[in-house]
Amino acid sequence: MTSFETLTVSVADGLGRLTLNQPHKLNPLGNDALAEVAQAAQWMDDNGATVVIVTGAGDRAFCAGFDLTQFAQNNSDGTDGATLGFRMADALESMDAVSVAAIHGHCIGGGLVLAAACDIRIAAENTNFAIPEVDLGIPLAWGGIPRLVREIGPALTKELVMTCRPFDAQEALSAGFLNKVVPTEGLEDAADAMAAALLKRPQRILRTTKRQVHTAIEDMASTRDGWAGSIALQAALTDPEARASARQYLDDRGHK
């Protein structure tokens, strides 16, 4: 095991576990967390993981999305959430290891982008999804739009992103975003069973299959222009109307 501030990681017998570990805050993706997820993805490959289960600590949330307290802050190296979020999703998607997202509770905004960057997604029945970025006066960035278009198609992507309406695990399954929905108490076992099934297969062929699928979906909806979304997000973070929308959104939910 190695040490991170916002997540825990481990590898044993080819099985990696990457857990967002700020349950008291619903596992948000602040700048530090974004950087650490990207680092952890590389760490998994460096340490022999062939399958990685990605989940969130605690009972309440897989991930609450971008940490709004860091809305316009830069990391120590000058990078901001727009750039770090794109790097995070790209690093997770680019891992040699096959990733299995085990999703429960709240999966919001950037958390949904993180899940979309995983290869296989299993959700508990209690999972609630939402993409509130438009209500926050910002575009969905981090390559989220092309990843959603790939999985659920353009029409539903536009509806869910533009209206910000929440949706549950069964709708996400019907839309093609999820591979499986399981009873909440059975999520860990279901993720472990999926990982075990993958670990039994020839690992070189799994990696080849993953790369072939990624090549195919890049032709469908490419994330190569994700920097454009990052620029749009950076602009929104300094736009007075966007910031006012963000403040109103937070006020409506009792945030200070």
PASEBA-1860 file (N, C-alpha, C; in nm, 3 decimals):
! residues 256
1> MTSFETLT> 0.085/-0.119/0.000/0.000/0.000/0.000/0.088/0.124/0.000 ~ 0.040/0.231/-0.062/0.110/0.358/-0.058/0.019/0.463/0.004 ~ 0.071/0.581/0.026/-0.002/0.683/0.101/-0.046/0.798/0.012 ~ -0.176/0.829/0.015/-0.231/0.947/-0.048/-0.313/1.022/0.056 ~ -0.339/1.149/0.033/-0.414/1.229/0.129/-0.564/1.211/0.116 ~ -0.613/1.195/-0.007/-0.759/1.197/-0.029/-0.815/1.063/-0.074 ~ -0.730/0.963/-0.090/-0.777/0.831/-0.132/-0.685/0.724/-0.078 ~ -0.732/0.601/-0.083/-0.648/0.487/-0.047/-0.632/0.400/-0.170
9> VSVADGLG> -0.515/0.340/-0.183/-0.488/0.251/-0.295/-0.415/0.128/-0.245 ~ -0.437/0.016/-0.311/-0.366/-0.106/-0.279/-0.369/-0.197/-0.400 ~ -0.275/-0.290/-0.405/-0.273/-0.395/-0.507/-0.235/-0.526/-0.439 ~ -0.310/-0.631/-0.467/-0.278/-0.764/-0.417/-0.319/-0.867/-0.521 ~ -0.224/-0.947/-0.565/-0.252/-1.054/-0.663/-0.318/-1.001/-0.789 ~ -0.271/-0.885/-0.834/-0.323/-0.827/-0.958/-0.448/-0.743/-0.943 ~ -0.512/-0.747/-0.826/-0.635/-0.671/-0.803/-0.602/-0.542/-0.730 ~ -0.629/-0.429/-0.796/-0.609/-0.299/-0.734/-0.740/-0.244/-0.678
17> RLTLNQPH> -0.728/-0.164/-0.576/-0.843/-0.094/-0.519/-0.808/0.053/-0.503 ~ -0.890/0.137/-0.562/-0.874/0.283/-0.554/-1.002/0.337/-0.492 ~ -0.989/0.390/-0.371/-1.107/0.435/-0.296/-1.095/0.583/-0.263 ~ -1.189/0.662/-0.312/-1.198/0.802/-0.269/-1.228/0.801/-0.120 ~ -1.149/0.873/-0.041/-1.154/0.852/0.103/-1.172/0.982/0.181 ~ -1.278/1.055/0.147/-1.321/1.169/0.228/-1.471/1.156/0.255 ~ -1.512/1.048/0.321/-1.656/1.021/0.334/-1.732/1.129/0.409 ~ -1.665/1.200/0.500/-1.731/1.306/0.576/-1.770/1.423/0.485
25> KLNPLGND> -1.707/1.433/0.368/-1.739/1.537/0.270/-1.806/1.479/0.145 ~ -1.845/1.353/0.151/-1.907/1.281/0.038/-1.808/1.263/-0.078 ~ -1.681/1.246/-0.043/-1.577/1.213/-0.141/-1.571/1.309/-0.260 ~ -1.549/1.438/-0.233/-1.544/1.535/-0.343/-1.412/1.525/-0.419 ~ -1.412/1.582/-0.538/-1.293/1.587/-0.622/-1.236/1.729/-0.620 ~ -1.165/1.761/-0.514/-1.091/1.886/-0.510/-0.965/1.875/-0.594 ~ -0.891/1.983/-0.600/-0.770/1.981/-0.683/-0.672/1.872/-0.640 ~ -0.655/1.856/-0.509/-0.564/1.752/-0.460/-0.614/1.613/-0.498
33> ALAEVAQA> -0.744/1.590/-0.482/-0.801/1.459/-0.516/-0.787/1.429/-0.664 ~ -0.811/1.528/-0.748/-0.797/1.508/-0.892/-0.654/1.468/-0.928 ~ -0.559/1.539/-0.872/-0.418/1.508/-0.899/-0.384/1.369/-0.847 ~ -0.438/1.333/-0.731/-0.405/1.203/-0.673/-0.466/1.087/-0.749 ~ -0.588/1.104/-0.801/-0.648/0.997/-0.882/-0.562/0.972/-1.006 ~ -0.517/1.079/-1.070/-0.430/1.062/-1.187/-0.300/0.992/-1.150 ~ -0.241/1.030/-1.037/-0.119/0.964/-0.991/-0.145/0.818/-0.957 ~ -0.259/0.791/-0.894/-0.292/0.654/-0.854/-0.313/0.563/-0.975
41> AQWMDDNG> -0.368/0.618/-1.082/-0.386/0.538/-1.204/-0.251/0.489/-1.255 ~ -0.153/0.578/-1.257/-0.018/0.537/-1.299/0.043/0.441/-1.199 ~ 0.019/0.466/-1.070/0.072/0.379/-0.965/0.019/0.236/-0.981 ~ -0.108/0.223/-1.019/-0.167/0.090/-1.038/-0.092/0.013/-1.147 ~ -0.067/0.078/-1.259/0.007/0.011/-1.366/0.150/-0.021/-1.323 ~ 0.212/0.070/-1.251/0.350/0.048/-1.207/0.361/-0.066/-1.106 ~ 0.252/-0.095/-1.036/0.256/-0.195/-0.930/0.181/-0.323/-0.964 ~ 0.161/-0.346/-1.094/0.113/-0.476/-1.138/-0.035/-0.501/-1.130
49> ATVVIVTG> -0.116/-0.398/-1.115/-0.261/-0.419/-1.114/-0.308/-0.452/-1.256 ~ -0.392/-0.552/-1.269/-0.453/-0.583/-1.398/-0.601/-0.551/-1.399 ~ -0.663/-0.547/-1.280/-0.801/-0.502/-1.263/-0.803/-0.409/-1.143 ~ -0.873/-0.296/-1.154/-0.881/-0.200/-1.045/-1.028/-0.169/-1.015 ~ -1.067/-0.189/-0.889/-1.202/-0.149/-0.845/-1.194/-0.006/-0.792 ~ -1.277/0.081/-0.848/-1.281/0.222/-0.811/-1.410/0.247/-0.735 ~ -1.401/0.299/-0.613/-1.521/0.322/-0.534/-1.499/0.440/-0.440 ~ -1.601/0.469/-0.359/-1.594/0.577/-0.261/-1.619/0.524/-0.122
57> AGDRAFCA> -1.548/0.578/-0.024/-1.563/0.533/0.114/-1.693/0.584/0.174 ~ -1.742/0.511/0.273/-1.864/0.552/0.342/-1.989/0.503/0.275 ~ -2.101/0.523/0.343/-2.229/0.472/0.295/-2.305/0.570/0.207 ~ -2.266/0.698/0.209/-2.353/0.800/0.149/-2.322/0.835/0.006 ~ -2.197/0.817/-0.038/-2.163/0.869/-0.171/-2.047/0.795/-0.234 ~ -2.059/0.772/-0.363/-1.945/0.736/-0.448/-1.857/0.859/-0.464 ~ -1.917/0.969/-0.508/-1.843/1.094/-0.526/-1.941/1.208/-0.545 ~ -1.921/1.315/-0.469/-2.008/1.432/-0.477/-1.967/1.530/-0.586
65> GFDLTQFA> -1.867/1.494/-0.667/-1.827/1.581/-0.777/-1.720/1.681/-0.735 ~ -1.701/1.782/-0.820/-1.597/1.881/-0.796/-1.621/1.953/-0.664 ~ -1.515/1.970/-0.585/-1.524/2.037/-0.456/-1.547/2.186/-0.479 ~ -1.669/2.231/-0.454/-1.706/2.368/-0.486/-1.636/2.472/-0.400 ~ -1.576/2.427/-0.289/-1.499/2.522/-0.209/-1.369/2.560/-0.279 ~ -1.332/2.484/-0.382/-1.210/2.514/-0.458/-1.245/2.563/-0.598 ~ -1.358/2.628/-0.611/-1.414/2.665/-0.741/-1.314/2.734/-0.832 ~ -1.236/2.826/-0.778/-1.144/2.902/-0.863/-1.002/2.901/-0.809
73> QNNSDGTD> -0.969/2.798/-0.731/-0.834/2.789/-0.676/-0.742/2.713/-0.769 ~ -0.613/2.744/-0.762/-0.511/2.671/-0.835/-0.437/2.575/-0.743 ~ -0.385/2.469/-0.800/-0.300/2.378/-0.725/-0.163/2.441/-0.706 ~ -0.077/2.375/-0.629/0.054/2.432/-0.598/0.140/2.454/-0.723 ~ 0.115/2.375/-0.829/0.193/2.391/-0.952/0.126/2.485/-1.052 ~ 0.018/2.551/-1.008/-0.050/2.647/-1.094/-0.166/2.592/-1.174 ~ -0.182/2.460/-1.175/-0.294/2.401/-1.247/-0.423/2.417/-1.167 ~ -0.536/2.422/-1.240/-0.664/2.439/-1.173/-0.752/2.316/-1.196
81> GATLGFRM> -0.874/2.321/-1.140/-0.964/2.207/-1.149/-1.001/2.169/-1.291 ~ -1.007/2.266/-1.380/-1.042/2.236/-1.519/-0.937/2.146/-1.583 ~ -0.811/2.184/-1.566/-0.702/2.104/-1.624/-0.684/1.973/-1.550 ~ -0.689/1.978/-1.417/-0.667/1.858/-1.337/-0.777/1.755/-1.360 ~ -0.900/1.801/-1.377/-1.010/1.708/-1.399/-0.997/1.634/-1.531 ~ -0.954/1.705/-1.635/-0.933/1.639/-1.764/-0.820/1.538/-1.753 ~ -0.712/1.574/-1.683/-0.600/1.481/-1.665/-0.644/1.358/-1.587 ~ -0.726/1.379/-1.483/-0.774/1.269/-1.401/-0.851/1.168/-1.484
89> ADALESMD> -0.951/1.214/-1.560/-1.034/1.123/-1.639/-0.951/1.053/-1.746 ~ -0.861/1.127/-1.809/-0.778/1.069/-1.914/-0.684/0.963/-1.857 ~ -0.625/0.990/-1.740/-0.533/0.894/-1.678/-0.607/0.767/-1.639 ~ -0.726/0.781/-1.585/-0.803/0.663/-1.544/-0.843/0.580/-1.665 ~ -0.888/0.647/-1.770/-0.928/0.577/-1.891/-0.808/0.512/-1.960 ~ -0.691/0.570/-1.947/-0.572/0.522/-2.017/-0.495/0.415/-1.940 ~ -0.537/0.382/-1.820/-0.469/0.275/-1.746/-0.463/0.147/-1.829 ~ -0.353/0.073/-1.818/-0.350/-0.060/-1.876/-0.451/-0.151/-1.807
97> AVSVAAIH> -0.464/-0.135/-1.676/-0.558/-0.217/-1.599/-0.701/-0.189/-1.641 ~ -0.785/-0.290/-1.630/-0.929/-0.274/-1.653/-0.991/-0.219/-1.524 ~ -1.069/-0.114/-1.535/-1.127/-0.051/-1.417/-1.274/-0.087/-1.404 ~ -1.314/-0.116/-1.280/-1.453/-0.148/-1.247/-1.500/-0.047/-1.144 ~ -1.594/0.039/-1.182/-1.649/0.137/-1.088/-1.760/0.070/-1.008 ~ -1.749/0.079/-0.875/-1.853/0.030/-0.784/-1.919/0.152/-0.723 ~ -2.038/0.185/-0.770/-2.101/0.315/-0.744/-2.217/0.298/-0.645 ~ -2.226/0.389/-0.550/-2.337/0.385/-0.453/-2.369/0.527/-0.409
105> GHCIGGGL> -2.486/0.544/-0.352/-2.523/0.673/-0.298/-2.522/0.782/-0.403 ~ -2.466/0.896/-0.367/-2.462/1.010/-0.459/-2.346/0.995/-0.557 ~ -2.375/1.017/-0.684/-2.273/1.022/-0.790/-2.305/1.147/-0.871 ~ -2.233/1.253/-0.845/-2.273/1.386/-0.891/-2.165/1.448/-0.980 ~ -2.207/1.509/-1.091/-2.118/1.592/-1.172/-1.989/1.525/-1.209 ~ -1.879/1.578/-1.156/-1.748/1.522/-1.185/-1.733/1.378/-1.141 ~ -1.809/1.337/-1.039/-1.808/1.197/-0.999/-1.862/1.107/-1.109 ~ -1.961/1.157/-1.182/-2.016/1.082/-1.293/-1.914/1.074/-1.407
113> VLAAACDI> -1.835/1.181/-1.427/-1.729/1.177/-1.528/-1.624/1.074/-1.488 ~ -1.589/1.070/-1.360/-1.494/0.970/-1.312/-1.546/0.829/-1.341 ~ -1.674/0.805/-1.310/-1.733/0.673/-1.338/-1.732/0.644/-1.488 ~ -1.761/0.745/-1.570/-1.765/0.725/-1.715/-1.627/0.690/-1.770 ~ -1.521/0.732/-1.702/-1.385/0.700/-1.746/-1.346/0.556/-1.713 ~ -1.427/0.488/-1.631/-1.399/0.348/-1.598/-1.454/0.256/-1.708 ~ -1.399/0.136/-1.715/-1.435/0.044/-1.823/-1.569/-0.025/-1.799 ~ -1.595/-0.061/-1.675/-1.718/-0.133/-1.638/-1.777/-0.062/-1.518
121> RIAAENTN> -1.911/-0.048/-1.514/-1.975/0.025/-1.407/-2.088/-0.060/-1.346 ~ -2.077/-0.082/-1.216/-2.179/-0.153/-1.139/-2.231/-0.056/-1.034 ~ -2.361/-0.046/-1.020/-2.419/0.049/-0.924/-2.512/-0.021/-0.827 ~ -2.513/0.027/-0.705/-2.610/-0.016/-0.606/-2.747/0.046/-0.637 ~ -2.851/-0.020/-0.590/-2.987/0.029/-0.615/-3.010/0.167/-0.557 ~ -2.933/0.205/-0.454/-2.955/0.335/-0.389/-2.880/0.449/-0.457 ~ -2.820/0.423/-0.573/-2.741/0.527/-0.638/-2.831/0.635/-0.698 ~ -2.792/0.759/-0.677/-2.860/0.874/-0.737/-2.758/0.954/-0.817
129> FAIPEVDL> -2.790/0.977/-0.943/-2.702/1.052/-1.032/-2.759/1.192/-1.057 ~ -2.670/1.287/-1.078/-2.711/1.421/-1.120/-2.592/1.492/-1.181 ~ -2.622/1.581/-1.275/-2.518/1.661/-1.341/-2.559/1.808/-1.325 ~ -2.520/1.874/-1.214/-2.571/2.008/-1.183/-2.491/2.122/-1.242 ~ -2.397/2.093/-1.331/-2.304/2.198/-1.376/-2.375/2.320/-1.436 ~ -2.477/2.298/-1.519/-2.545/2.413/-1.581/-2.609/2.502/-1.473 ~ -2.667/2.440/-1.369/-2.722/2.519/-1.259/-2.613/2.596/-1.186 ~ -2.490/2.545/-1.193/-2.377/2.613/-1.131/-2.314/2.717/-1.223
137> GIPLAWGG> -2.371/2.732/-1.343/-2.319/2.831/-1.436/-2.190/2.791/-1.503 ~ -2.165/2.659/-1.512/-2.042/2.612/-1.576/-2.076/2.499/-1.673 ~ -1.992/2.478/-1.775/-2.014/2.365/-1.865/-1.962/2.237/-1.802 ~ -2.016/2.125/-1.845/-1.960/1.996/-1.804/-1.830/1.976/-1.880 ~ -1.720/1.973/-1.808/-1.588/1.964/-1.870/-1.527/1.827/-1.841 ~ -1.395/1.820/-1.841/-1.317/1.699/-1.811/-1.343/1.588/-1.912 ~ -1.388/1.622/-2.034/-1.421/1.519/-2.132/-1.553/1.451/-2.102 ~ -1.634/1.510/-2.015/-1.759/1.448/-1.975/-1.860/1.435/-2.088
145> IPRLVREI> -1.871/1.536/-2.172/-1.971/1.532/-2.280/-1.943/1.417/-2.378 ~ -1.823/1.407/-2.438/-1.801/1.294/-2.530/-1.815/1.159/-2.462 ~ -1.773/1.149/-2.335/-1.787/1.020/-2.268/-1.934/0.984/-2.249 ~ -2.017/1.079/-2.217/-2.160/1.050/-2.204/-2.223/1.019/-2.339 ~ -2.185/1.093/-2.442/-2.239/1.066/-2.575/-2.208/0.923/-2.617 ~ -2.088/0.877/-2.588/-2.051/0.739/-2.622/-2.144/0.638/-2.554 ~ -2.175/0.663/-2.426/-2.245/0.564/-2.347/-2.396/0.572/-2.360 ~ -2.452/0.693/-2.367/-2.599/0.705/-2.363/-2.657/0.778/-2.484
153> GPALTKEL> -2.571/0.826/-2.574/-2.619/0.892/-2.695/-2.634/1.042/-2.678 ~ -2.642/1.115/-2.789/-2.644/1.261/-2.783/-2.772/1.319/-2.726 ~ -2.888/1.262/-2.758/-3.014/1.322/-2.714/-3.027/1.319/-2.562 ~ -3.001/1.204/-2.502/-3.013/1.194/-2.357/-2.903/1.273/-2.288 ~ -2.784/1.277/-2.347/-2.677/1.360/-2.290/-2.721/1.505/-2.282 ~ -2.778/1.556/-2.391/-2.823/1.695/-2.390/-2.931/1.718/-2.285 ~ -3.026/1.626/-2.276/-3.134/1.643/-2.178/-3.080/1.646/-2.035 ~ -2.999/1.546/-1.999/-2.952/1.535/-1.861/-2.859/1.650/-1.823
161> VMTCRPFD> -2.773/1.691/-1.916/-2.681/1.800/-1.886/-2.754/1.934/-1.883 ~ -2.845/1.957/-1.977/-2.912/2.086/-1.986/-3.018/2.107/-1.878 ~ -3.088/2.001/-1.839/-3.194/2.017/-1.739/-3.146/1.994/-1.597 ~ -3.031/1.928/-1.582/-2.974/1.899/-1.450/-3.064/1.807/-1.366 ~ -3.159/1.740/-1.427/-3.251/1.657/-1.349/-3.179/1.532/-1.298 ~ -3.211/1.491/-1.176/-3.150/1.369/-1.124/-3.209/1.245/-1.190 ~ -3.135/1.135/-1.185/-3.185/1.009/-1.237/-3.128/0.896/-1.153 ~ -3.199/0.784/-1.151/-3.159/0.676/-1.061/-3.083/0.567/-1.136
169> AQEALSAG> -3.047/0.463/-1.061/-2.964/0.357/-1.117/-3.037/0.281/-1.227 ~ -3.167/0.258/-1.211/-3.240/0.183/-1.313/-3.246/0.260/-1.445 ~ -3.264/0.391/-1.439/-3.263/0.469/-1.563/-3.123/0.467/-1.625 ~ -3.020/0.478/-1.542/-2.883/0.473/-1.594/-2.854/0.338/-1.659 ~ -2.908/0.230/-1.602/-2.891/0.098/-1.661/-2.963/0.090/-1.795 ~ -3.087/0.136/-1.798/-3.166/0.132/-1.922/-3.103/0.216/-2.032 ~ -3.036/0.326/-1.993/-2.972/0.414/-2.090/-2.841/0.358/-2.143 ~ -2.788/0.255/-2.078/-2.663/0.196/-2.122/-2.541/0.247/-2.049
177> FLNKVVPT> -2.560/0.330/-1.947/-2.445/0.382/-1.874/-2.387/0.279/-1.779 ~ -2.471/0.190/-1.727/-2.429/0.090/-1.631/-2.430/-0.049/-1.693 ~ -2.341/-0.134/-1.644/-2.342/-0.274/-1.682/-2.439/-0.355/-1.598 ~ -2.457/-0.312/-1.471/-2.536/-0.393/-1.379/-2.581/-0.306/-1.262 ~ -2.702/-0.335/-1.211/-2.750/-0.276/-1.087/-2.774/-0.390/-0.989 ~ -2.727/-0.373/-0.866/-2.736/-0.480/-0.767/-2.793/-0.424/-0.637 ~ -2.845/-0.510/-0.549/-2.887/-0.463/-0.417/-2.773/-0.389/-0.348 ~ -2.807/-0.287/-0.274/-2.705/-0.201/-0.213/-2.607/-0.281/-0.128
185> EGLEDAAD> -2.660/-0.376/-0.051/-2.572/-0.453/0.037/-2.484/-0.552/-0.040 ~ -2.514/-0.573/-0.168/-2.437/-0.668/-0.248/-2.337/-0.604/-0.342 ~ -2.317/-0.471/-0.333/-2.231/-0.401/-0.429/-2.086/-0.449/-0.422 ~ -2.032/-0.458/-0.303/-1.892/-0.498/-0.290/-1.870/-0.639/-0.345 ~ -1.962/-0.730/-0.314/-1.950/-0.867/-0.364/-1.960/-0.871/-0.516 ~ -2.050/-0.789/-0.573/-2.067/-0.787/-0.718/-1.942/-0.733/-0.787 ~ -1.882/-0.629/-0.730/-1.759/-0.574/-0.788/-1.644/-0.675/-0.778 ~ -1.636/-0.741/-0.664/-1.531/-0.843/-0.647/-1.550/-0.958/-0.744
193> AMAAALLK> -1.675/-1.000/-0.766/-1.702/-1.110/-0.859/-1.666/-1.071/-1.002 ~ -1.697/-0.947/-1.040/-1.660/-0.901/-1.174/-1.509/-0.898/-1.188 ~ -1.440/-0.846/-1.086/-1.294/-0.841/-1.090/-1.235/-0.981/-1.100 ~ -1.290/-1.076/-1.023/-1.240/-1.214/-1.026/-1.257/-1.275/-1.164 ~ -1.371/-1.249/-1.228/-1.394/-1.301/-1.363/-1.293/-1.244/-1.462 ~ -1.261/-1.117/-1.448/-1.164/-1.054/-1.538/-1.023/-1.105/-1.512 ~ -0.989/-1.127/-1.386/-0.855/-1.173/-1.352/-0.826/-1.313/-1.405 ~ -0.930/-1.390/-1.431/-0.913/-1.526/-1.484/-0.878/-1.526/-1.633
201> RPQRILRT> -0.901/-1.413/-1.700/-0.879/-1.407/-1.845/-0.736/-1.368/-1.877 ~ -0.690/-1.400/-1.999/-0.554/-1.361/-2.039/-0.538/-1.208/-2.037 ~ -0.448/-1.160/-1.955/-0.438/-1.017/-1.931/-0.394/-0.939/-2.055 ~ -0.306/-0.995/-2.134/-0.264/-0.926/-2.255/-0.382/-0.905/-2.349 ~ -0.470/-1.004/-2.357/-0.586/-0.993/-2.445/-0.686/-0.891/-2.390 ~ -0.701/-0.887/-2.257/-0.788/-0.785/-2.199/-0.738/-0.645/-2.233 ~ -0.607/-0.623/-2.219/-0.552/-0.491/-2.250/-0.569/-0.457/-2.398 ~ -0.551/-0.558/-2.484/-0.569/-0.536/-2.627/-0.714/-0.500/-2.656
209> TKRQVHTA> -0.807/-0.571/-2.594/-0.950/-0.543/-2.615/-0.985/-0.402/-2.569 ~ -0.931/-0.366/-2.452/-0.958/-0.231/-2.400/-0.909/-0.125/-2.498 ~ -0.786/-0.143/-2.550/-0.733/-0.044/-2.644/-0.815/-0.040/-2.773 ~ -0.860/-0.157/-2.821/-0.940/-0.160/-2.944/-1.072/-0.087/-2.925 ~ -1.136/-0.108/-2.810/-1.262/-0.039/-2.783/-1.238/0.111/-2.774 ~ -1.133/0.152/-2.706/-1.104/0.295/-2.694/-1.077/0.359/-2.830 ~ -1.008/0.287/-2.917/-0.985/0.340/-3.052/-1.117/0.359/-3.125 ~ -1.206/0.261/-3.109/-1.336/0.269/-3.176/-1.420/0.384/-3.123
217> IEDMASTR> -1.422/0.404/-2.991/-1.507/0.509/-2.936/-1.447/0.647/-2.957 ~ -1.315/0.656/-2.972/-1.256/0.784/-3.008/-1.306/0.829/-3.144 ~ -1.328/0.735/-3.234/-1.384/0.769/-3.365/-1.530/0.812/-3.354 ~ -1.601/0.762/-3.250/-1.741/0.799/-3.230/-1.754/0.937/-3.168 ~ -1.681/0.959/-3.058/-1.688/1.086/-2.985/-1.556/1.105/-2.914 ~ -1.470/1.184/-2.973/-1.333/1.196/-2.926/-1.323/1.288/-2.805 ~ -1.232/1.252/-2.712/-1.199/1.341/-2.600/-1.073/1.422/-2.630 ~ -1.020/1.411/-2.752/-0.893/1.479/-2.782/-0.905/1.630/-2.771
225> DGWAGSIA> -1.026/1.683/-2.793/-1.045/1.827/-2.783/-1.095/1.867/-2.644 ~ -1.069/1.782/-2.545/-1.115/1.811/-2.409/-1.059/1.940/-2.354 ~ -0.944/1.983/-2.406/-0.888/2.111/-2.361/-0.985/2.225/-2.386 ~ -1.068/2.213/-2.490/-1.164/2.320/-2.519/-1.265/2.333/-2.406 ~ -1.308/2.218/-2.353/-1.399/2.220/-2.239/-1.332/2.281/-2.117 ~ -1.203/2.255/-2.100/-1.130/2.313/-1.988/-1.122/2.465/-2.001 ~ -1.101/2.514/-2.122/-1.096/2.659/-2.144/-1.232/2.722/-2.114 ~ -1.340/2.654/-2.158/-1.474/2.706/-2.132/-1.503/2.707/-1.983
233> LQAALTDP> -1.458/2.605/-1.911/-1.478/2.601/-1.767/-1.399/2.711/-1.698 ~ -1.275/2.730/-1.739/-1.194/2.837/-1.681/-1.260/2.973/-1.701 ~ -1.317/2.994/-1.821/-1.385/3.121/-1.848/-1.507/3.137/-1.759 ~ -1.582/3.026/-1.740/-1.702/3.034/-1.658/-1.669/3.065/-1.513 ~ -1.554/3.018/-1.466/-1.517/3.039/-1.326/-1.488/3.186/-1.295 ~ -1.467/3.267/-1.398/-1.443/3.409/-1.377/-1.558/3.495/-1.431 ~ -1.663/3.431/-1.481/-1.777/3.504/-1.537/-1.873/3.544/-1.425 ~ -1.907/3.673/-1.412/-1.994/3.717/-1.302/-2.128/3.644/-1.298
241> EARASARQ> -2.191/3.625/-1.414/-2.320/3.556/-1.417/-2.306/3.411/-1.370 ~ -2.199/3.346/-1.415/-2.176/3.207/-1.374/-2.150/3.198/-1.224 ~ -2.070/3.289/-1.171/-2.042/3.287/-1.028/-2.168/3.315/-0.946 ~ -2.255/3.405/-0.997/-2.381/3.432/-0.929/-2.469/3.307/-0.927 ~ -2.471/3.233/-1.037/-2.547/3.108/-1.042/-2.494/3.008/-0.941 ~ -2.363/3.001/-0.931/-2.301/2.910/-0.835/-2.338/2.948/-0.692 ~ -2.332/3.077/-0.661/-2.366/3.122/-0.526/-2.512/3.091/-0.495 ~ -2.601/3.111/-0.593/-2.742/3.083/-0.571/-2.765/2.934/-0.549
249> YLDDRGHK> -2.697/2.853/-0.627/-2.709/2.707/-0.613/-2.666/2.665/-0.473 ~ -2.554/2.718/-0.426/-2.505/2.683/-0.293/-2.596/2.736/-0.184 ~ -2.645/2.859/-0.201/-2.736/2.917/-0.101/-2.864/2.834/-0.089 ~ -2.914/2.788/-0.203/-3.037/2.710/-0.202/-3.020/2.578/-0.126 ~ -2.896/2.532/-0.116/-2.868/2.405/-0.050/-2.802/2.423/0.085 ~ -2.801/2.546/0.133/-2.754/2.570/0.268/-2.606/2.575/0.288 ~ -2.529/2.588/0.176/-2.383/2.599/0.188/-2.345/2.743/0.219 ~ -2.239/2.757/0.290/-2.187/2.891/0.321/-2.067/2.922/0.234
END
